[in-house]
Amino acid sequence: MKVTVTRHGGFAGITRTWTVDIDDLPDAAQWRKLVDSLPWDSPASAPQPDRFVYNVTCNQRRAVLPEEHLTDDWRRLISLVQGEPQPPRR
């Protein structure tokens, strides 16, 4: 199962894409749990000017998320796919 995050917009309008194959990871079960818990069917809202917009895909699921409307779980998934270190969970 692959998760792809594409970020576009911002001041420069540069597009970047990151992909992670969850099946290759030692903590694949935790990734799947996070992916399955997200509200993939939430309607997209209009982004604010000069802010990022994230397109997140996983299998047949897709979400378009303006930066200012990201919830903590969406932020966590995006950060994980981008390869950013995560703070310890409490």
Order of alpha helices (4+ residues) and beta strands (2+ residues): beta-beta-alpha-beta-beta-alpha
